[in-house]
């Protein structure tokens, strides 16, 4: 429960109004727990609420705003594109330019298809993998997120994993095998026993969704070898890592090439668009009509204009060094605050995205992540929001190209104030 002393009269009014026409007053259940704050604008790394309060933003819309809020070059490109129409029901040159730029920027894929959400892109990847292999099973990993549909949304269930929502069909998980991540030997055992039934192995190449955990040295390489030897399609879910960890995403950072990969979030600086990229022999199955992938809004003028402008900005003026510098300084500052206040604050992960919690466990996967005091951090996150630091209760912090010295000072000052009031 928030203890924010600042008045939120207008936000409260809007939430009550929203709740009369929208379930829970929100349009995504991720936002259902709160806080019930409404915003009127955002600029760079800052949010401003309808009650006039400012927030230094390390949530970044759950990750998409890697260039900050309302990046001028992207806004201008989208506005210009809108002058000529939004959806033609046919092709246009901007979508060609955007597709070429995605392939060129990433460096490894032959072809790309645009869609609207990462969830959708994952489903398209599964369909391609099953068509190409003639197999049905999908191997995935504990704690990795691949969307909210029935065959991917999962939650811990005793010693295993099961459905995560009422109304979700358990039968849709019959062909899903869930394994611990960062354990190549366990994957090898499963594939040795039944690899001829597995169509795809899907993973976040960096486990950003839960804990921002990097792959152990040699792990991705071993997974790549196992998939190749068993004729399995390797899918990287780079919805969170793509274009955030570098122009080549996680595949470029770690030097391991998947067969297919999904992208969204940083792909278009906040505009709703996703992409599935991959090898030509797989992707061409869409082009022949063998595998269906459709959508009214796929490749729209606005979406692809945002992709093109975003990737041009990342290519021509790369922010990665500054982002990493800011993330390193912020993590160090948070750890120092923990020492100053005598609490075991942990800040670990990649500088462009990292995880904050309490504890000193050696975290390598979802199970070891649970050894941290995650519930205590959720309470701290509420207080951080009270003091004007916009963060998620699950502990993932995102850094943007707009975070600089002023934001660093604001975040650490407000973090310190929060600890003073809370402890």
CORWONOR-V958741 format. One record per helix or strand of 3 or more residues. SS is the DSSP state (alpha for helix, beta for strand). FROM is the first residue (numbers start at 0). TO is the last residue. If there is no record, write none. Layout:
ss-><SS | SS>
from-><FROM | FROM>
to-><TO | TO>
This chain:
ss-><alpha | alpha | alpha | beta | beta | beta | alpha | alpha | alpha | beta | alpha | beta | beta | beta | alpha | beta | alpha | beta | alpha | beta | alpha | beta | alpha | beta | alpha | alpha | alpha | beta | beta | alpha | alpha | beta | alpha>
from-><8 | 22 | 28 | 38 | 45 | 53 | 59 | 71 | 92 | 110 | 117 | 136 | 154 | 159 | 169 | 175 | 183 | 197 | 218 | 232 | 248 | 259 | 264 | 273 | 279 | 300 | 319 | 344 | 352 | 365 | 373 | 395 | 404>
to-><20 | 24 | 30 | 43 | 48 | 56 | 62 | 81 | 105 | 114 | 132 | 140 | 156 | 161 | 172 | 178 | 196 | 202 | 229 | 236 | 253 | 262 | 267 | 277 | 286 | 315 | 340 | 349 | 357 | 368 | 385 | 397 | 421>
